[in-house]
Structure formats: structure tokens, C-alpha cells
Amino acid sequence: MIDNSTPQFRAVRLDDLPLLFALLERIKVASIFDQLIPQRPNWVGDLSFGQVVAGWQVYILSESDHRLNHVEDGSSSARMSIRLA
């Protein structure tokens, strides 16, 4: 039986990935990169160059790690897929 006089609390972990993606979307990082750097003709995929850069920035900010060799592992654990040809 639950005692209603004692408040019960539940801790919910908020991850930083949605917050960082929303922040970068709000300041339009992807569109700025897309305007500054033209898309190459051999670029194939659902994501623009600016979106890839924004995803990389989210990883760097989230993991506090700027080394490129860990970006692939981090993106796969966050269930993101990036197709480049």
C-alpha cells in the first residue's frame, strides 16, 4: 500500500543531444554552412553538408572530444545514419 502523505520522486535523465540539436537549429548553423560552402555535385544522401557539420558539432559538444576517429562510433550509438558517396 502506498502512503499518499509521502511525496514520491522519480529521476528522469535528460540527454544533451536534443538540446544541442535544437540550439544549433535555432541559430541556423546548417543553413549558414550550406550558404557558405556550395554543395559538390557528387554529394549523395539525405543530409546537406551543413546538417553533417551540425551533427559533428553536436558530437564534439556532447562528448568533449574533437578527434575524428570517434565520430563514427558516437553517431552509431546515437542511432544516426549518414550516407556519403
VEXDORO-241926 format. One record per residue: residue number from 1; residue in one letter; x negated, y, z of N, C-alpha, C, O in turn. Coordinates in pm, 1 decimal, always signed. Layout:
BEGIN
+-----+--------+----------+----------+----------+----------+----------+----------+----------+----------+----------+----------+----------+----------+
| num | residu |       nx |       ny |       nz |      cax |      cay |      caz |       cx |       cy |       cz |       ox |       oy |       oz |
+-----+--------+----------+----------+----------+----------+----------+----------+----------+----------+----------+----------+----------+----------+
| NUM |      A |        X |        Y |        Z |        X |        Y |        Z |        X |        Y |        Z |        X |        Y |        Z |
...
+-----+--------+----------+----------+----------+----------+----------+----------+----------+----------+----------+----------+----------+----------+
***
This chain:
BEGIN
+-----+--------+----------+----------+----------+----------+----------+----------+----------+----------+----------+----------+----------+----------+
| num | residu |       nx |       ny |       nz |      cax |      cay |      caz |       cx |       cy |       cz |       ox |       oy |       oz |
+-----+--------+----------+----------+----------+----------+----------+----------+----------+----------+----------+----------+----------+----------+
|   1 |      M |    -83.3 |   -117.5 |     +0.0 |     +0.0 |     +0.0 |     +0.0 |    -87.9 |   +124.1 |     +0.0 |   -185.7 |   +130.6 |    +74.5 |
|   2 |      I |    -54.7 |   +221.5 |    -81.8 |   -134.0 |   +343.7 |    -93.7 |    -79.7 |   +448.0 |     +2.1 |    +40.5 |   +473.4 |     +8.8 |
|   3 |      D |   -172.1 |   +507.4 |    +75.8 |   -136.3 |   +615.1 |   +168.3 |   -128.1 |   +745.4 |    +89.0 |   -230.2 |   +793.6 |    +40.2 |
|   4 |      N |     -8.9 |   +803.0 |    +75.2 |    +10.3 |   +923.7 |     -5.2 |    -43.7 |  +1048.7 |    +61.5 |    -55.7 |  +1152.1 |     -4.2 |
|   5 |      S |    -76.3 |  +1042.8 |   +188.5 |   -128.2 |  +1161.6 |   +255.9 |   -276.4 |  +1184.7 |   +226.2 |   -326.3 |  +1295.7 |   +244.3 |
|   6 |      T |   -346.8 |  +1081.3 |   +180.9 |   -488.3 |  +1094.3 |   +148.1 |   -503.0 |  +1116.3 |     -2.2 |   -463.1 |  +1030.9 |    -81.4 |
|   7 |      P |   -559.8 |  +1229.9 |    -42.1 |   -576.8 |  +1252.0 |   -186.7 |   -678.0 |  +1154.4 |   -245.2 |   -777.6 |  +1120.3 |   -181.4 |
|   8 |      Q |   -651.1 |  +1110.5 |   -366.4 |   -740.9 |  +1019.1 |   -434.1 |   -800.6 |  +1090.1 |   -553.4 |   -730.5 |  +1158.8 |   -627.7 |
|   9 |      F |   -929.4 |  +1073.4 |   -571.3 |  -1001.1 |  +1140.3 |   -679.1 |  -1062.4 |  +1037.0 |   -771.6 |  -1103.7 |   +929.0 |   -729.5 |
|  10 |      R |  -1067.0 |  +1072.2 |   -895.1 |  -1129.1 |   +985.4 |   -993.7 |  -1227.0 |  +1071.2 |  -1073.6 |  -1189.6 |  +1177.1 |  -1123.9 |
|  11 |      A |  -1349.9 |  +1027.1 |  -1085.5 |  -1452.1 |  +1099.7 |  -1160.7 |  -1443.1 |  +1061.1 |  -1307.5 |  -1439.8 |   +942.9 |  -1341.7 |
|  12 |      V |  -1439.1 |  +1160.4 |  -1392.8 |  -1435.2 |  +1137.9 |  -1536.8 |  -1557.8 |  +1205.4 |  -1596.6 |  -1579.2 |  +1325.4 |  -1579.2 |
|  13 |      R |  -1637.4 |  +1126.9 |  -1666.9 |  -1760.0 |  +1179.1 |  -1727.5 |  -1726.8 |  +1248.8 |  -1859.0 |  -1665.1 |  +1189.8 |  -1947.7 |
|  14 |      L |  -1767.7 |  +1372.5 |  -1870.4 |  -1751.4 |  +1446.1 |  -1995.3 |  -1885.0 |  +1446.1 |  -2067.4 |  -1985.3 |  +1493.6 |  -2014.1 |
|  15 |      D |  -1885.9 |  +1393.5 |  -2186.7 |  -2009.7 |  +1386.3 |  -2262.6 |  -2038.1 |  +1520.5 |  -2327.5 |  -1946.7 |  +1600.0 |  -2349.5 |
|  16 |      D |  -2163.7 |  +1545.6 |  -2358.0 |  -2202.4 |  +1674.1 |  -2415.0 |  -2188.5 |  +1679.9 |  -2566.2 |  -2192.0 |  +1789.2 |  -2622.8 |
|  17 |      L |  -2172.9 |  +1565.5 |  -2634.4 |  -2165.4 |  +1566.5 |  -2780.2 |  -2047.6 |  +1647.3 |  -2834.2 |  -2068.9 |  +1731.6 |  -2921.3 |
|  18 |      P |  -1924.7 |  +1626.4 |  -2787.3 |  -1814.9 |  +1708.3 |  -2839.3 |  -1833.0 |  +1857.1 |  -2811.3 |  -1798.4 |  +1940.9 |  -2894.4 |
|  19 |      L |  -1886.4 |  +1889.1 |  -2696.3 |  -1910.1 |  +2029.2 |  -2661.5 |  -2012.5 |  +2092.5 |  -2755.4 |  -1992.2 |  +2203.9 |  -2803.7 |
|  20 |      L |  -2121.6 |  +2022.0 |  -2781.0 |  -2225.1 |  +2074.9 |  -2869.3 |  -2175.7 |  +2086.5 |  -3013.1 |  -2204.5 |  +2185.7 |  -3080.2 |
|  21 |      F |  -2101.5 |  +1986.3 |  -3061.7 |  -2045.8 |  +1994.6 |  -3196.7 |  -1950.3 |  +2113.2 |  -3208.3 |  -1952.9 |  +2185.4 |  -3308.0 |
|  22 |      A |  -1865.6 |  +2133.7 |  -3106.5 |  -1771.0 |  +2245.6 |  -3110.1 |  -1844.0 |  +2379.0 |  -3107.6 |  -1804.1 |  +2473.1 |  -3176.2 |
|  23 |      L |  -1950.3 |  +2387.7 |  -3028.9 |  -2027.1 |  +2511.9 |  -3022.8 |  -2091.8 |  +2543.3 |  -3156.8 |  -2084.8 |  +2656.8 |  -3204.0 |
|  24 |      L |  -2154.7 |  +2444.0 |  -3218.4 |  -2218.4 |  +2466.0 |  -3348.4 |  -2115.0 |  +2494.9 |  -3457.2 |  -2142.5 |  +2570.2 |  -3550.7 |
|  25 |      E |  -1996.9 |  +2435.8 |  -3445.3 |  -1890.4 |  +2465.2 |  -3541.3 |  -1839.4 |  +2608.7 |  -3522.5 |  -1810.2 |  +2678.6 |  -3619.5 |
|  26 |      R |  -1829.5 |  +2649.8 |  -3399.3 |  -1779.9 |  +2785.3 |  -3370.4 |  -1873.4 |  +2893.6 |  -3423.2 |  -1827.6 |  +2996.9 |  -3471.8 |
|  27 |      I |  -2003.9 |  +2870.4 |  -3413.8 |  -2098.9 |  +2970.2 |  -3463.6 |  -2137.3 |  +2943.3 |  -3609.9 |  -2225.1 |  +3009.2 |  -3665.4 |
|  28 |      K |  -2069.6 |  +2845.2 |  -3670.9 |  -2078.9 |  +2817.1 |  -3814.8 |  -2220.3 |  +2786.0 |  -3863.2 |  -2264.7 |  +2836.6 |  -3966.3 |
|  29 |      V |  -2289.3 |  +2703.1 |  -3788.2 |  -2425.5 |  +2664.0 |  -3824.3 |  -2428.2 |  +2589.9 |  -3957.8 |  -2513.2 |  +2617.7 |  -4042.3 |
|  30 |      A |  -2336.0 |  +2496.2 |  -3977.1 |  -2336.2 |  +2416.4 |  -4100.5 |  -2313.1 |  +2504.9 |  -4222.6 |  -2381.9 |  +2489.7 |  -4323.6 |
|  31 |      S |  -2217.9 |  +2596.3 |  -4214.5 |  -2190.6 |  +2681.0 |  -4331.3 |  -2305.3 |  +2778.2 |  -4358.7 |  -2331.2 |  +2812.2 |  -4474.2 |
|  32 |      I |  -2373.6 |  +2822.7 |  -4254.5 |  -2489.6 |  +2910.7 |  -4274.2 |  -2599.3 |  +2836.4 |  -4349.5 |  -2657.0 |  +2890.3 |  -4443.9 |
|  33 |      F |  -2628.6 |  +2712.8 |  -4308.4 |  -2730.2 |  +2633.1 |  -4378.3 |  -2686.8 |  +2601.4 |  -4520.4 |  -2769.1 |  +2602.0 |  -4612.0 |
|  34 |      D |  -2557.2 |  +2573.5 |  -4540.2 |  -2508.8 |  +2544.1 |  -4675.1 |  -2521.1 |  +2665.3 |  -4766.8 |  -2544.0 |  +2649.3 |  -4886.7 |
|  35 |      Q |  -2506.5 |  +2785.6 |  -4712.9 |  -2520.5 |  +2906.9 |  -4793.2 |  -2667.3 |  +2937.6 |  -4822.7 |  -2700.3 |  +2984.4 |  -4931.7 |
|  36 |      L |  -2754.9 |  +2911.4 |  -4726.4 |  -2896.3 |  +2945.4 |  -4742.5 |  -2972.2 |  +2846.2 |  -4829.3 |  -3062.7 |  +2884.5 |  -4903.4 |
|  37 |      I |  -2935.8 |  +2720.1 |  -4820.3 |  -3008.3 |  +2615.7 |  -4892.7 |  -2912.0 |  +2551.1 |  -4991.2 |  -2817.3 |  +2484.3 |  -4949.7 |
|  38 |      P |  -2934.1 |  +2569.5 |  -5119.7 |  -2842.3 |  +2510.8 |  -5218.4 |  -2847.3 |  +2358.3 |  -5216.2 |  -2951.1 |  +2298.0 |  -5188.8 |
|  39 |      Q |  -2733.0 |  +2298.0 |  -5245.7 |  -2725.0 |  +2152.0 |  -5245.5 |  -2795.7 |  +2095.3 |  -5367.5 |  -2776.7 |  +2143.1 |  -5479.4 |
|  40 |      R |  -2876.4 |  +1994.4 |  -5345.3 |  -2951.2 |  +1931.0 |  -5454.9 |  -2856.7 |  +1843.7 |  -5536.3 |  -2760.2 |  +1789.3 |  -5482.8 |
|  41 |      P |  -2884.3 |  +1830.6 |  -5664.7 |  -2794.7 |  +1751.4 |  -5749.5 |  -2791.4 |  +1602.8 |  -5713.3 |  -2692.5 |  +1535.4 |  -5742.3 |
|  42 |      N |  -2895.6 |  +1551.0 |  -5651.5 |  -2897.2 |  +1408.5 |  -5617.4 |  -2843.7 |  +1381.1 |  -5476.3 |  -2854.2 |  +1268.5 |  -5427.6 |
|  43 |      W |  -2787.0 |  +1481.9 |  -5410.8 |  -2731.3 |  +1463.6 |  -5276.6 |  -2598.1 |  +1390.5 |  -5289.1 |  -2505.5 |  +1440.2 |  -5353.2 |
|  44 |      V |  -2588.3 |  +1271.3 |  -5227.4 |  -2467.1 |  +1191.7 |  -5234.5 |  -2421.8 |  +1162.1 |  -5092.2 |  -2502.2 |  +1122.4 |  -5007.9 |
|  45 |      G |  -2295.8 |  +1181.1 |  -5066.4 |  -2243.2 |  +1149.6 |  -4934.3 |  -2129.2 |  +1241.6 |  -4897.3 |  -2097.8 |  +1337.1 |  -4968.3 |
|  46 |      D |  -2068.2 |  +1210.8 |  -4784.6 |  -1953.8 |  +1287.6 |  -4737.1 |  -1995.5 |  +1412.6 |  -4662.3 |  -1915.6 |  +1505.0 |  -4647.0 |
|  47 |      L |  -2119.3 |  +1416.9 |  -4615.5 |  -2166.5 |  +1530.0 |  -4535.8 |  -2250.1 |  +1624.2 |  -4619.8 |  -2325.6 |  +1581.5 |  -4707.2 |
|  48 |      S |  -2235.7 |  +1753.1 |  -4592.2 |  -2321.2 |  +1851.6 |  -4657.8 |  -2454.1 |  +1859.6 |  -4582.6 |  -2468.7 |  +1804.2 |  -4473.7 |
|  49 |      F |  -2549.8 |  +1929.0 |  -4642.5 |  -2679.4 |  +1945.9 |  -4577.1 |  -2662.1 |  +2017.8 |  -4443.0 |  -2726.7 |  +1982.1 |  -4344.5 |
|  50 |      G |  -2576.1 |  +2117.7 |  -4439.4 |  -2551.9 |  +2191.1 |  -4315.6 |  -2494.6 |  +2103.1 |  -4206.0 |  -2530.2 |  +2118.7 |  -4089.2 |
|  51 |      Q |  -2406.0 |  +2010.5 |  -4242.1 |  -2349.7 |  +1918.8 |  -4142.9 |  -2455.5 |  +1822.6 |  -4089.7 |  -2454.5 |  +1787.9 |  -3971.6 |
|  52 |      V |  -2546.8 |  +1779.5 |  -4176.7 |  -2656.1 |  +1692.4 |  -4131.7 |  -2746.2 |  +1768.5 |  -4034.5 |  -2786.8 |  +1714.7 |  -3931.5 |
|  53 |      V |  -2777.5 |  +1894.5 |  -4067.9 |  -2860.8 |  +1976.3 |  -3979.5 |  -2790.5 |  +1997.4 |  -3845.6 |  -2854.4 |  +1990.0 |  -3740.7 |
|  54 |      A |  -2660.7 |  +2023.4 |  -3847.9 |  -2585.4 |  +2041.3 |  -3722.9 |  -2588.4 |  +1913.3 |  -3639.4 |  -2604.8 |  +1919.1 |  -3517.6 |
|  55 |      G |  -2572.7 |  +1797.4 |  -3704.6 |  -2581.1 |  +1670.4 |  -3631.5 |  -2717.7 |  +1647.9 |  -3570.4 |  -2729.0 |  +1597.1 |  -3458.9 |
|  56 |      W |  -2821.3 |  +1685.7 |  -3643.3 |  -2957.4 |  +1672.6 |  -3591.1 |  -2977.7 |  +1766.7 |  -3473.0 |  -3040.9 |  +1729.3 |  -3374.3 |
|  57 |      Q |  -2925.3 |  +1887.4 |  -3482.1 |  -2937.6 |  +1982.0 |  -3371.1 |  -2863.5 |  +1932.0 |  -3247.9 |  -2911.5 |  +1948.9 |  -3135.8 |
|  58 |      V |  -2746.7 |  +1870.3 |  -3267.4 |  -2673.3 |  +1813.7 |  -3154.0 |  -2756.6 |  +1705.6 |  -3086.6 |  -2763.1 |  +1699.1 |  -2963.8 |
|  59 |      Y |  -2820.0 |  +1621.1 |  -3166.6 |  -2905.0 |  +1515.8 |  -3108.9 |  -3020.7 |  +1576.7 |  -3030.3 |  -3049.7 |  +1534.1 |  -2918.5 |
|  60 |      I |  -3086.1 |  +1675.5 |  -3088.4 |  -3200.7 |  +1738.8 |  -3021.9 |  -3157.8 |  +1801.2 |  -2890.1 |  -3224.8 |  +1783.7 |  -2788.3 |
|  61 |      L |  -3047.0 |  +1873.7 |  -2891.2 |  -2999.7 |  +1938.7 |  -2768.9 |  -2951.6 |  +1837.7 |  -2665.3 |  -2973.1 |  +1856.4 |  -2545.5 |
|  62 |      S |  -2887.2 |  +1731.5 |  -2710.6 |  -2833.9 |  +1631.7 |  -2618.3 |  -2943.6 |  +1548.7 |  -2553.7 |  -2940.0 |  +1522.7 |  -2433.4 |
|  63 |      E |  -3040.7 |  +1507.5 |  -2633.4 |  -3144.8 |  +1417.4 |  -2584.0 |  -3271.3 |  +1489.9 |  -2540.0 |  -3360.5 |  +1428.2 |  -2481.7 |
|  64 |      S |  -3280.4 |  +1618.8 |  -2566.9 |  -3401.5 |  +1696.6 |  -2536.9 |  -3524.2 |  +1631.9 |  -2599.1 |  -3630.2 |  +1623.6 |  -2537.1 |
|  65 |      D |  -3508.0 |  +1586.4 |  -2722.4 |  -3614.1 |  +1516.4 |  -2792.3 |  -3610.9 |  +1558.2 |  -2938.7 |  -3509.7 |  +1539.1 |  -3006.2 |
|  66 |      H |  -3718.7 |  +1614.2 |  -2987.6 |  -3723.1 |  +1663.3 |  -3124.6 |  -3793.5 |  +1569.3 |  -3221.6 |  -3810.0 |  +1603.5 |  -3338.7 |
|  67 |      R |  -3835.3 |  +1452.1 |  -3175.7 |  -3906.6 |  +1359.7 |  -3263.6 |  -3809.4 |  +1293.3 |  -3360.6 |  -3703.5 |  +1245.9 |  -3319.4 |
|  68 |      L |  -3844.3 |  +1289.6 |  -3488.1 |  -3755.4 |  +1236.5 |  -3590.9 |  -3736.6 |  +1085.5 |  -3583.8 |  -3633.4 |  +1034.5 |  -3627.5 |
|  69 |      N |  -3833.4 |  +1013.6 |  -3530.0 |  -3822.1 |   +867.8 |  -3531.6 |  -3711.7 |   +816.4 |  -3439.9 |  -3675.1 |   +699.2 |  -3449.0 |
|  70 |      H |  -3657.6 |   +900.3 |  -3351.8 |  -3549.3 |   +856.8 |  -3263.3 |  -3412.7 |   +904.0 |  -3310.9 |  -3311.6 |   +866.1 |  -3251.7 |
|  71 |      V |  -3406.2 |   +984.1 |  -3414.0 |  -3277.9 |  +1038.0 |  -3460.2 |  -3187.8 |   +926.8 |  -3511.9 |  -3067.6 |   +928.4 |  -3485.4 |
|  72 |      E |  -3242.8 |   +830.5 |  -3584.8 |  -3161.0 |   +721.8 |  -3639.4 |  -3099.5 |   +639.5 |  -3527.5 |  -2981.6 |   +605.0 |  -3535.2 |
|  73 |      D |  -3175.8 |   +607.0 |  -3423.3 |  -3122.6 |   +529.4 |  -3311.7 |  -3013.7 |   +606.9 |  -3238.7 |  -2911.2 |   +549.8 |  -3201.5 |
|  74 |      G |  -3034.9 |   +734.7 |  -3218.2 |  -2936.5 |   +815.5 |  -3148.1 |  -2808.2 |   +830.9 |  -3225.2 |  -2699.9 |   +830.2 |  -3166.6 |
|  75 |      S |  -2818.4 |   +844.7 |  -3355.2 |  -2697.6 |   +861.1 |  -3435.6 |  -2617.9 |   +731.5 |  -3442.3 |  -2495.0 |   +735.5 |  -3446.6 |
|  76 |      S |  -2684.3 |   +618.3 |  -3443.4 |  -2610.7 |   +492.5 |  -3448.9 |  -2544.5 |   +463.1 |  -3315.5 |  -2437.7 |   +401.9 |  -3312.5 |
|  77 |      S |  -2604.8 |   +504.9 |  -3205.5 |  -2540.4 |   +480.7 |  -3076.2 |  -2422.4 |   +573.4 |  -3054.7 |  -2332.6 |   +541.3 |  -2976.9 |
|  78 |      A |  -2420.2 |   +687.7 |  -3121.8 |  -2307.4 |   +779.6 |  -3111.3 |  -2200.2 |   +747.0 |  -3214.4 |  -2101.4 |   +819.6 |  -3225.3 |
|  79 |      R |  -2217.7 |   +638.5 |  -3290.7 |  -2123.3 |   +591.1 |  -3390.9 |  -2100.4 |   +692.5 |  -3501.4 |  -1987.4 |   +717.2 |  -3543.6 |
|  80 |      M |  -2209.3 |   +750.2 |  -3546.9 |  -2202.2 |   +840.9 |  -3661.7 |  -2270.6 |   +769.4 |  -3778.1 |  -2363.0 |   +690.6 |  -3757.7 |
|  81 |      S |  -2226.1 |   +796.5 |  -3896.6 |  -2294.1 |   +737.9 |  -4010.9 |  -2324.1 |   +849.5 |  -4110.7 |  -2238.8 |   +932.7 |  -4141.7 |
|  82 |      I |  -2445.9 |   +848.8 |  -4159.1 |  -2490.1 |   +946.4 |  -4256.7 |  -2542.0 |   +868.6 |  -4376.0 |  -2632.1 |   +785.8 |  -4362.8 |
|  83 |      R |  -2484.3 |   +895.6 |  -4493.6 |  -2528.4 |   +824.2 |  -4614.1 |  -2605.8 |   +923.1 |  -4700.8 |  -2553.3 |  +1026.4 |  -4742.2 |
|  84 |      L |  -2728.1 |   +890.0 |  -4726.5 |  -2810.7 |   +970.0 |  -4815.5 |  -2857.5 |   +881.2 |  -4929.7 |  -2888.6 |   +763.8 |  -4909.5 |
|  85 |      A |  -2862.4 |   +936.5 |  -5047.3 |  -2908.8 |   +856.9 |  -5161.4 |  -3030.4 |   +921.7 |  -5221.1 |  -3085.8 |   +871.0 |  -5318.6 |
+-----+--------+----------+----------+----------+----------+----------+----------+----------+----------+----------+----------+----------+----------+
***
